[in-house]
Structures are given as structure tokens and as C-alpha cells.
């Protein structure tokens, strides 16, 4: 295992969320960082996380910093002496973003630019931003703001100039068991003795990824990125109808219609991205179209994907059966 994190100071924006907690736990268990700074705006969530991590943070490596990514001055203060930044802060709920578009823009776009500027000003070495399948061919405002955020982080490499600052992206869809996702939704119905599990569309598919897999992808980006890459895990797909049968065998599955801003499949790589996409054993990398300097020039060692290639939960080659899902369900951490 690489020691890229050992002795380093890492700041996680939105660090009290699902990803931040899993990342912190994973890094403390597998590495020896100098510090992990949790940067977020909710003091109560910080209080809860601080208490929950007392038994894990035995060497007092955790720091909690109240602040908002909308506040560039506060970010710059928090980034003093920081080596790596993981940008996980965002407004993520699709309906909330649709009803409060200006707020989504302030956090997801303006906040992203603030993180970029503050990292450049403070000489942060590596920055990894979390993306989402919803940023690919977006059909809702949340996806639109994350698409802009992705483009900002990729282009930030052009502004780094002679600075040794590298910006990259990791992309994955809904994490199994995360808040607002289908597994806790079905589980809530089952817990209340519901007989039916409603399906928005019988054709719907999703990728299966755990929080730990998401963390491991971020660490891979820290280790390998030169600037502007988008890292995407190769993970199995499942049908929502199979998930329902795995959770409540023999249940009725009324089709209730697709919701506003929802897609049938999670798309990670588009046909348009295929000319710049390379395949590796456990992941894909979409390399940037622009080359900003020789030091950041990509050197793909993987296999170039064929022309017209795309990667989505609907056209995947690896699928989970009902039995596979039943074996995985006990490992899911509900949020």
C-alpha cells in the first residue's frame, strides 16, 4: 500500500457527510497522516462526529473547522499548511436544488471556484473533487451545477502555472445505503410491514458501489493523478426490480412512473468522452482534452476504449443477480 498519505495534512470539505466519515475512518486505520481537518458548516454534526471518533482518533489527529465553501477567506485560513484537499461539500438533493437554484449555484459552483482559488493561493499539492453520474448529460439543476464544478476543477490545472498543484476528479453514482437512495427507501417500507415495493420504471438500473470503494478511488486519484483526470470505478450493475426481490422476495412491484430529474441508468462515460478514455483493471480514466504543461501531460498506460464506447449501469458487462444482492445487503451501512 502506498504511503502517499503518511505525514500529510488533509482537509475534507463537507467532512461530516457519509464520505467524509468513511474517508476519515479508512485513513486513520490504514495510514499515518499528520492531521485530518474536517471543514463544514454544521457545528452539531461536527460535535457528533468528534464524539463518535474519540475511540478511533487515539493519536489526536482530527481537527474540526467550522466554515462554508462559499467563504473564500475562511477557506484560506483553514488551508494553512494543508497538503491535500478532498472536496466533498455540495448541495446534493435533486428537489432541493430545483426549488433553490441560486443556493445550489452558490455552493456547488461558486464554492468550487473558492476551493480552487484558495488551494492555489495556499500551495496545496493535490486536490480531488467528488463528482457524480448526474453531472454526465445532466437533466436536473444539481447535475448541471456539478458539471460546471467538474469543468472548473479540470481547468484549474491551467491556472496552477508553475505551482505544484494538481486537480483531479473521481466520479461515482449513488452509494449503496446512502441517504435518499433506494435501499433505505425500500427498507423503511419493509420495516413498516408494507407489502409492495414501488418501482419508478421496470427498466431502471444502478451501479453498486460502497463508501469504502469510493474512498479507495479517491486515494488512487491522490496517488496517480497528474492533473485533469476523471477516475471512474469498474463496478457491477443491478436492476431495481432485482433489488426489490432481494430485499422482499415475492413482493408486488407496482410501477409508479419516473420522477422529475431522474434517469433510467447511471452514466459514467459518454460516447463523446470515449476518445480520451482508457481502461485499467479496476477503473477507467477520462483524460483531459487540454494539455497545460509538460509536467501535467498524461501518459496513459491502460487500454484505449473503442470509438463510440460508453459506460453506464445499463450497458455494463458485470451484473448482480438477486442472490448476489442478498449476499451484499448485510454489508450495507445505512445512513
N, C-alpha and C positions, 0 to 999 in steps of 0.2 A: 504493500500500500504506500502511495506517495506521501511524503511528509510536507507537502506544499503548505499545509495549514499550521504546522508546528511553529510556535514562536510568533505567530502573526496576530494582529488585531483585526477583528472582523466586525463590521456593523451591518445589522439586518434591519431594513426599513419595514414597517408593518410586522415587527418581530414577534408580537404576541398572537399572531394568527396561527392557523394549523401548520403551515410550512415552517414558520419561524420556530415554533416549539419543537417540531420534529428535527429540524436542522440543528438546533442548539443541543438537543439530547444526543444526536448522532455524532456531532463533532466532539463533544465532551467525552463520549465513550470511546472514540477511535483515534483522536488526535490530542495534541497538547498545545492549544492556542494560547497566546498571551492573554487575550481578552476577547469576549464576545459582547458587543454593545447592542442592546435591544432598543431600537428607536421607533417610538409610536406615540400616538396622541391620547390614548385612553389610560389614565393612571390606575383605574381599578383593574383592568386586565394585566397591567404590569405588576400590581400588588399580588394578584392571584398567581401569576407565573413565577414571581420571585419566591413565594411560599412553596409552590409545587416543586421548585428546582433546588431547594435547600439541601436535600439529601443527595442530589446528583452533583451539584456545584461544590464539591468538597474543598476545592482549592481557591474558591472565591474569584472565579474568572469572569463571572457575569456582571454586566453593568446595565443599568436601566436609565434611559434618557428620554424624557418627555419632549415631544416635538412633532411637527407636521411637515410632510414633504412640500407643502405649499409655502413653507417658511424657509427661504434660502439661507438667511443669516443664521438661523438656528441649526440648519444642516451643516453649515461650515464650521460652527462651533463643535458640533458632535463629531465631525470628521477629523479633528486634530489627532494626528498620529495613527490614523487608520490605514491599514494595508489593503484590505478587500472590502467591497460593499456588495451585499446581496439585496437587490431591490424587489421587495415583495409587496410593498404598500400599494393598494389600489381600492377604488370603489368597484365591487365585483358583481353585485346583484343586478341582473338584467332589468327587471321592472323599475328598481330604484333609479338606475341611470336613465331610463327612458323618461321618467317623470321629473328628474332633476338633472337635465343635461349639462347645465352650466357647472354644477358641482362636480360631475364626473370629469369634465374637461379640466377644472382646476386641479384635481388630484391626479388623474391619470395622464394628462398631457403636460400641463404646467408643472406639476410635481416632478414628472420625469425629467423635464428640462432643468429644474432646480437641482436634482440629484446629479445630473451630468455636469452642470457648471460647478457645483460645489466639489465634486470629485476631481475635476480638472484643476480647480484653484488650490486644493489641498494635496495634490500629488498622489492620489490613491492609485495603487498599482493595477488592481484588477476589479472590474465591475461586471456583475452578472445580473441581468434583469429577467424576471419571470414573465413569460408570455402565456398565451392561451390559444386553443384552437379557434376561439371566437374572433381572433384577430385576422384569421385567414378568410378572405372573401366575406367580410363582415355583413351581417344582416340586422344588427342592432347597434345602438349607440355605444354600449360597452365595448363591443368588438371593434368599432371604429376608433375609439379612443386608444385601445391597446395596439391597433395597427399603427397609429401615429407614434405612440410610445416606442414601439419596436423600431420604426424608421429613425427616430431621434437617437436611440442608443447605437444603432448601426452607424449612422452618420457622425456620431460623436468622435469616432476614431479619426475623422478628418481634422477635427479641431484639436486633437491631442498634440499634433505637431511633433516637436522633439521630446515632449513629455512621455514618460514611460507609463502611460495609462492605456489599458486595454478594455474595451467594452464588448460584451457578447450577450447572447440571449439563449435561454432554454424555453422550450415550448412543450406543453402537455395539456390534456383536457381535464375534465372533472376527475378529481381524485376519489377513489372508492371510499365511501363513508363520509365525505366532506359535507359541510352544511349546505343544504339546498339541493343536494344531489339525490338520485333516485333511490339508493339503498336505504338511507334513513327515512325517506318518504314512505316506501313500502313497509319498513319495519314498524313505523308508527301506526299504520293501518292494521298490521298483524297484531300488534300489542293491544289494540282496542277491539280485538276479535272481529275485525272486518272480514267479510267473505270474498270480496272482489279486490283485485289489484288493477286499477285503471291504467291503460296504455294509451299514450297520446297518438301513436301511429305504429301499427304492427311491423312496419319495415325498419323501425328505428334501431340503430346500433351505437355502441360507445366503446372506447378503449378502456382497458382495465389497467390502472396504474396505482401503486400505493404511494403514500407520502415518502417512505424511505427511498423508493425508486426515483422520485422527484429530487430528493436531496442528493442522491448519488449522481444524478445527471448534472446538477449544479457544480458538484465537486469536479466532475470530468471537465466541465467548461473552465473552471479555475485552472486546471492542470494543462489543458490543451489549447485554449483559445489564443489566437494572435491578434484578433480584432475584427468584429463584424459578423462572426459566425452565428448561426442559429442551430442549436443542438436539439435533436428530437429522438426520443427513445423508441426502439422497436419493441412493441408490447402487443399482447393479444387483444382481439376484439370480442364482444359478446352481443347477442341480441337482447333487447329489453324484455321480450317475451320469455326468453330462456332464464333471465334473471328472476322474473316473477315466478316461474315454475320451480326454480331452485329454492326460493325463499318460502313459497307456499305451494307445494306440489298439488296439482289438480285444481287450482283456483280458477275462477272465472276471470277473464281479462277483457272487460269492455273497452272498446276503442273510443276515446273521448275527443280526439282531434288535437292537432299540433298547436302548441301555444305560440303567442306572439314572440318573435325573436328567436325561436328555437329551430335547430337544424335536424334533419334526419340522421346525419352522420357527422362525426368529428373529423375535420380535415386538418392535416398537419403540413402536407407538402402539396402545392398546386402544380398543375401542368406547366404553368408559367415559370415556376421555380426550378423545374427539372434540369435546365441547362447548367445550373450552379449547385446541384445536389449530388452528394457522394454517399455511398452506403458503406457502413462498417459492420462488424459482427453484431453489435448490440444497439447501434444507433445510426441515424442519418445526420449529416451536417449540410445545411444550406449555406454556401459561402457567399460573401458579399459580391455584388457586381462590380463595385469600385475597388481599386487598389490605391491606398493613400500613401504608402511608403514601402520601401524595400523590407523594412523590419516587420511590417504587417502583411506582407504578401503571403497569401495562403499557399500551402504546399500539401494538397490533398494526397493522402496515401491510400484512400479507400477506392472503391469501385464506382465509377461514374454511372449514375442511373440512366436507363434508356430514354430517348426522346419521347415526350408525351407521358412520362411517369407521373403518377400522383400517389399520395399515401393518405388514406382515410380509414376510419373504422369500418366503412362499407366495402372497401376493396382489399382489405388486409388478407394475408395468406395464413395467418395464425388466428384460430378461433377457440374460444372456451365453450365446452359443452355444458349442459345443465349439471352434470356430475362434477366437472371441473370447478364450476362456480360454487357448488356446495362445499367443496374442499377448501376454497379460498375464503368463504364468508366468515369463518371463525377468526381469521387473521385481520379482519377489517376493524379499524379503530373508528368508532362513531364520534362525530363532533357534536 
